[in-house]
Structure formats: C-alpha cells, structure tokens
Amino acid sequence: MKSAPALSLRGKDILVFHNVAKALTSELELDAILRAIMRQMEQYLLPEQWSLLVMDEGRQELVYAVV
C-alpha cells in the first residue's frame, strides 16, 4: 500500500495532465493552446525559465513558439 504523500503526488500528476487535456480541447488557436499548456507545466515543474519549441516543417528545424 502506498503512503499518503505518494498518493497525493499521483493525484497532482493526474490533475496537471487533465488540465493540459482541457486546454487542448477548449481552444482553437494554437498560440492560446500552447500558452495554456505552458501555464499548467510551469505550475507542475516550477522552472526558473523555459521555452517551448515546435517543429517548422517547411524549414525542418525547431523554432521558439513560446518564450
């Protein structure tokens, strides 16, 4: 049987992915979706700084989507 802290961490894991899924289905604009995902992941990972890169299919390289 898992301890209470392990269970609460698992609940936090599930909640962040649930919120990301809601962001994916609640917006039509890519920029708004990416920003919503970034907000959720910031709350979960607590980074000092970070960016999101996406693949530019035409140039075949990663480009910054959200900084």
VMD Tcl script that builds the backbone (N, CA, C; Angstrom):
set m [mol new atoms 201]
animate dup $m
set s [atomselect $m all]
$s set {name element resname resid chain x y z} {
  {N N MET 1 A 0.840 -1.185 0.000}
  {CA C MET 1 A 0.000 0.000 0.000}
  {C C MET 1 A 0.882 1.243 0.000}
  {N N LYS 2 A 0.520 2.242 -0.807}
  {CA C LYS 2 A 1.304 3.469 -0.920}
  {C C LYS 2 A 0.990 4.418 0.225}
  {N N SER 3 A 1.976 5.236 0.559}
  {CA C SER 3 A 1.778 6.211 1.625}
  {C C SER 3 A 0.945 7.378 1.108}
  {N N ALA 4 A 0.428 8.178 2.027}
  {CA C ALA 4 A -0.404 9.331 1.672}
  {C C ALA 4 A 0.342 10.334 0.790}
  {N N PRO 5 A 1.627 10.670 1.075}
  {CA C PRO 5 A 2.324 11.603 0.180}
  {C C PRO 5 A 2.455 11.061 -1.243}
  {N N ALA 6 A 2.696 9.770 -1.391}
  {CA C ALA 6 A 2.809 9.185 -2.729}
  {C C ALA 6 A 1.481 9.264 -3.464}
  {N N LEU 7 A 0.393 9.063 -2.766}
  {CA C LEU 7 A -0.928 9.146 -3.390}
  {C C LEU 7 A -1.255 10.580 -3.793}
  {N N SER 8 A -0.912 11.554 -2.942}
  {CA C SER 8 A -1.220 12.943 -3.284}
  {C C SER 8 A -0.375 13.405 -4.474}
  {N N LEU 9 A 0.856 12.937 -4.585}
  {CA C LEU 9 A 1.684 13.275 -5.737}
  {C C LEU 9 A 1.071 12.687 -7.000}
  {N N ARG 10 A 0.593 11.484 -6.936}
  {CA C ARG 10 A -0.046 10.851 -8.089}
  {C C ARG 10 A -1.281 11.650 -8.500}
  {N N GLY 11 A -2.048 12.109 -7.536}
  {CA C GLY 11 A -3.216 12.940 -7.836}
  {C C GLY 11 A -2.816 14.239 -8.509}
  {N N LYS 12 A -1.708 14.828 -8.068}
  {CA C LYS 12 A -1.202 16.053 -8.680}
  {C C LYS 12 A -0.777 15.778 -10.117}
  {N N ASP 13 A -0.135 14.630 -10.351}
  {CA C ASP 13 A 0.268 14.247 -11.702}
  {C C ASP 13 A -0.944 14.139 -12.615}
  {N N ILE 14 A -1.962 13.465 -12.148}
  {CA C ILE 14 A -3.164 13.270 -12.952}
  {C C ILE 14 A -3.851 14.603 -13.214}
  {N N LEU 15 A -3.912 15.460 -12.216}
  {CA C LEU 15 A -4.576 16.750 -12.368}
  {C C LEU 15 A -3.891 17.626 -13.411}
  {N N VAL 16 A -2.566 17.660 -13.419}
  {CA C VAL 16 A -1.878 18.501 -14.397}
  {C C VAL 16 A -2.148 18.004 -15.809}
  {N N PHE 17 A -2.164 16.703 -16.023}
  {CA C PHE 17 A -2.443 16.188 -17.359}
  {C C PHE 17 A -3.901 16.368 -17.741}
  {N N HIS 18 A -4.773 16.314 -16.765}
  {CA C HIS 18 A -6.186 16.595 -17.022}
  {C C HIS 18 A -6.347 18.050 -17.474}
  {N N ASN 19 A -5.668 18.961 -16.809}
  {CA C ASN 19 A -5.753 20.384 -17.164}
  {C C ASN 19 A -5.139 20.659 -18.533}
  {N N VAL 20 A -4.069 19.964 -18.881}
  {CA C VAL 20 A -3.483 20.105 -20.215}
  {C C VAL 20 A -4.472 19.605 -21.260}
  {N N ALA 21 A -5.118 18.494 -21.003}
  {CA C ALA 21 A -6.111 17.966 -21.939}
  {C C ALA 21 A -7.271 18.946 -22.118}
  {N N LYS 22 A -7.703 19.583 -21.031}
  {CA C LYS 22 A -8.759 20.594 -21.138}
  {C C LYS 22 A -8.312 21.757 -22.015}
  {N N ALA 23 A -7.061 22.170 -21.876}
  {CA C ALA 23 A -6.539 23.261 -22.701}
  {C C ALA 23 A -6.547 22.873 -24.174}
  {N N LEU 24 A -6.219 21.637 -24.454}
  {CA C LEU 24 A -6.189 21.169 -25.841}
  {C C LEU 24 A -7.576 21.169 -26.477}
  {N N THR 25 A -8.591 20.914 -25.687}
  {CA C THR 25 A -9.941 20.803 -26.246}
  {C C THR 25 A -10.773 22.071 -26.109}
  {N N SER 26 A -10.274 23.066 -25.382}
  {CA C SER 26 A -11.089 24.257 -25.138}
  {C C SER 26 A -10.717 25.433 -26.038}
  {N N GLU 27 A -9.642 25.321 -26.783}
  {CA C GLU 27 A -9.166 26.425 -27.619}
  {C C GLU 27 A -9.013 25.965 -29.058}
  {N N LEU 28 A -9.118 26.903 -29.980}
  {CA C LEU 28 A -8.877 26.613 -31.387}
  {C C LEU 28 A -7.582 27.244 -31.883}
  {N N GLU 29 A -7.134 28.299 -31.228}
  {CA C GLU 29 A -5.915 28.987 -31.633}
  {C C GLU 29 A -4.695 28.297 -31.026}
  {N N LEU 30 A -3.730 27.958 -31.877}
  {CA C LEU 30 A -2.537 27.255 -31.416}
  {C C LEU 30 A -1.802 28.032 -30.340}
  {N N ASP 31 A -1.646 29.344 -30.516}
  {CA C ASP 31 A -0.926 30.153 -29.530}
  {C C ASP 31 A -1.587 30.074 -28.158}
  {N N ALA 32 A -2.911 30.148 -28.108}
  {CA C ALA 32 A -3.636 30.066 -26.835}
  {C C ALA 32 A -3.472 28.683 -26.207}
  {N N ILE 33 A -3.496 27.646 -27.016}
  {CA C ILE 33 A -3.311 26.279 -26.513}
  {C C ILE 33 A -1.919 26.133 -25.914}
  {N N LEU 34 A -0.900 26.587 -26.641}
  {CA C LEU 34 A 0.470 26.448 -26.153}
  {C C LEU 34 A 0.689 27.237 -24.869}
  {N N ARG 35 A 0.125 28.422 -24.789}
  {CA C ARG 35 A 0.271 29.219 -23.564}
  {C C ARG 35 A -0.441 28.557 -22.372}
  {N N ALA 36 A -1.603 27.979 -22.615}
  {CA C ALA 36 A -2.323 27.280 -21.536}
  {C C ALA 36 A -1.531 26.068 -21.055}
  {N N ILE 37 A -0.943 25.344 -21.983}
  {CA C ILE 37 A -0.119 24.191 -21.605}
  {C C ILE 37 A 1.104 24.657 -20.829}
  {N N MET 38 A 1.724 25.725 -21.286}
  {CA C MET 38 A 2.896 26.254 -20.576}
  {C C MET 38 A 2.542 26.655 -19.144}
  {N N ARG 39 A 1.390 27.299 -18.953}
  {CA C ARG 39 A 0.967 27.687 -17.598}
  {C C ARG 39 A 0.820 26.457 -16.705}
  {N N GLN 40 A 0.185 25.417 -17.219}
  {CA C GLN 40 A -0.007 24.204 -16.431}
  {C C GLN 40 A 1.332 23.556 -16.082}
  {N N MET 41 A 2.220 23.474 -17.056}
  {CA C MET 41 A 3.509 22.832 -16.816}
  {C C MET 41 A 4.391 23.679 -15.896}
  {N N GLU 42 A 4.262 24.999 -15.970}
  {CA C GLU 42 A 5.001 25.865 -15.044}
  {C C GLU 42 A 4.594 25.583 -13.602}
  {N N GLN 43 A 3.295 25.421 -13.380}
  {CA C GLN 43 A 2.807 25.140 -12.026}
  {C C GLN 43 A 3.275 23.767 -11.552}
  {N N TYR 44 A 3.419 22.845 -12.461}
  {CA C TYR 44 A 3.800 21.472 -12.114}
  {C C TYR 44 A 5.309 21.334 -11.924}
  {N N LEU 45 A 6.089 21.890 -12.849}
  {CA C LEU 45 A 7.537 21.697 -12.827}
  {C C LEU 45 A 8.296 22.785 -12.075}
  {N N LEU 46 A 7.674 23.959 -11.912}
  {CA C LEU 46 A 8.281 25.101 -11.217}
  {C C LEU 46 A 9.663 25.470 -11.767}
  {N N PRO 47 A 9.787 25.663 -13.083}
  {CA C PRO 47 A 11.090 26.043 -13.639}
  {C C PRO 47 A 11.389 27.518 -13.379}
  {N N GLU 48 A 12.674 27.867 -13.370}
  {CA C GLU 48 A 13.040 29.276 -13.266}
  {C C GLU 48 A 12.787 29.978 -14.597}
  {N N GLN 49 A 13.165 29.335 -15.684}
  {CA C GLN 49 A 12.945 29.859 -17.029}
  {C C GLN 49 A 12.768 28.661 -17.964}
  {N N TRP 50 A 12.000 28.901 -19.026}
  {CA C TRP 50 A 11.897 27.863 -20.032}
  {C C TRP 50 A 11.183 28.379 -21.257}
  {N N SER 51 A 11.269 27.604 -22.315}
  {CA C SER 51 A 10.659 27.963 -23.593}
  {C C SER 51 A 10.051 26.703 -24.201}
  {N N LEU 52 A 9.181 26.927 -25.181}
  {CA C LEU 52 A 8.581 25.815 -25.902}
  {C C LEU 52 A 8.973 25.940 -27.368}
  {N N LEU 53 A 9.538 24.887 -27.904}
  {CA C LEU 53 A 9.922 24.868 -29.308}
  {C C LEU 53 A 8.995 23.917 -30.064}
  {N N VAL 54 A 8.709 24.271 -31.305}
  {CA C VAL 54 A 7.910 23.418 -32.180}
  {C C VAL 54 A 8.669 23.233 -33.490}
  {N N MET 55 A 8.318 22.190 -34.200}
  {CA C MET 55 A 8.987 21.893 -35.460}
  {C C MET 55 A 8.389 22.716 -36.591}
  {N N ASP 56 A 9.239 23.465 -37.284}
  {CA C ASP 56 A 8.838 24.162 -38.504}
  {C C ASP 56 A 9.042 23.150 -39.628}
  {N N GLU 57 A 7.946 22.603 -40.131}
  {CA C GLU 57 A 8.025 21.547 -41.138}
  {C C GLU 57 A 8.675 22.034 -42.427}
  {N N GLY 58 A 8.424 23.283 -42.797}
  {CA C GLY 58 A 8.995 23.816 -44.028}
  {C C GLY 58 A 10.507 23.922 -43.979}
  {N N ARG 59 A 11.028 24.385 -42.839}
  {CA C ARG 59 A 12.482 24.558 -42.695}
  {C C ARG 59 A 13.150 23.341 -42.076}
  {N N GLN 60 A 12.341 22.422 -41.556}
  {CA C GLN 60 A 12.863 21.222 -40.888}
  {C C GLN 60 A 13.795 21.571 -39.735}
  {N N GLU 61 A 13.318 22.506 -38.874}
  {CA C GLU 61 A 14.088 22.872 -37.695}
  {C C GLU 61 A 13.139 23.302 -36.583}
  {N N LEU 62 A 13.660 23.293 -35.365}
  {CA C LEU 62 A 12.867 23.746 -34.227}
  {C C LEU 62 A 12.882 25.256 -34.164}
  {N N VAL 63 A 11.723 25.833 -33.820}
  {CA C VAL 63 A 11.599 27.280 -33.652}
  {C C VAL 63 A 10.886 27.551 -32.323}
  {N N TYR 64 A 11.188 28.690 -31.730}
  {CA C TYR 64 A 10.551 29.045 -30.467}
  {C C TYR 64 A 9.097 29.406 -30.699}
  {N N ALA 65 A 8.206 28.749 -29.966}
  {CA C ALA 65 A 6.783 29.037 -30.054}
  {C C ALA 65 A 6.355 29.930 -28.904}
  {N N VAL 66 A 6.846 29.659 -27.716}
  {CA C VAL 66 A 6.533 30.427 -26.515}
  {C C VAL 66 A 7.829 30.588 -25.737}
  {N N VAL 67 A 8.128 31.842 -25.374}
  {CA C VAL 67 A 9.358 32.113 -24.626}
  {C C VAL 67 A 8.983 32.696 -23.283}
}
mol reanalyze $m
mol bondsrecalc $m
mol representation Tube
mol addrep $m
